[in-house]
Amino acid sequence: MNEFIDFIGFMNQQLHDRSIPRLETMLMPATFSSIVGEFMASTIPKHCPTIAKNAYHNGHPDLAPKGIFPGDMVQYTQEGIEVKGSRYP
């Protein structure tokens, strides 16, 4: 999560320096949620060697057990973690 906070802070500082609104205010909520989810699904496996980002386009879940499926690709499985971002607590 700290990596995402650093990322959004960096992006927003760059936007601020150019008098552009913060990223989370200019994007539609679903688009921002998608960015959060994709960022987390891409970075969590760096910290957990037993999971991998699901390489299947629109596969479910976003994170699957590493090495179980060929190429870490699976269209659908019960095993793994689905990542979602939300505006709500």
N, C-alpha and C positions, 0 to 999 in steps of 0.2 A: 504494500500500500504506500509505503514511503516513496518508492520509485515513481508511482503515479502522481503523488503530491509534488514531487520535484519536477516531473514532466509538465504538469499543468501550471505550476509556478513559473517555469521557464517560458512556456508558450505565452502565458498571460503577460509576463514582463516584456517580451518582444512585441506583443500586440499593443501594450500600453505605450511603449516607446514610440509607436507609430500612430498614436491616438485612435486605436481600433478597440472596440469593446472586447471584454473578456470572452474567451472561447465558449464557455458554458452559457453565456447570455445570448450569443449570436446564433448558436446552433439549435435546431429543433430538439426537444427533449429525447426523442427516440434516437437521434443521431448521436447525441452526446453519450447516451447510455451505451450505444454500440461501441463508441470509442473506449469507454471505460472497460467494457467486457473484453474487447479485443486486446487492449493493453494488458489487462490482468492475465488473460489466457496465454499471452505471449511471454510474460515475465515470470509467472509462478513456477513453471518447470525449471527455471534456472536455480531455484531454491529447493526443489524437491525432485531428486533423480528418478523417482519411481513413476512419475507421470509425464505425459507429453501432450502438447497441443494436438488436438485431433486434426489431422491433415486433410480429412474428407471435407469437401466444400459443403457448408451448412450441415455438417455431421453433428450428431447428438450423442453424448455430451461434448462440451468444448474441450475438456481435458479427459484423457483416457489413460489407462494403465500403460506405461511405456513397454514396448516390445511384445505386447500380447497380440496386436493386430499388425498384419504386414504393412510396413511403411508408416506405422502409427496412424492408419486411416481406417475409420469405421463409420458407416452411415448411421447406425443406431445400435446402442448397447445400453444395458442397465448399469454397467460398470463405469465409474468415472464421476466427474464433477461438471455440472452445468454452471457457467458463470453468468451472472446478471448484474447490471447496474440499475439503481433506482434513485429517484429523487426523494423517496420517502424513507423515514427511519425504519 
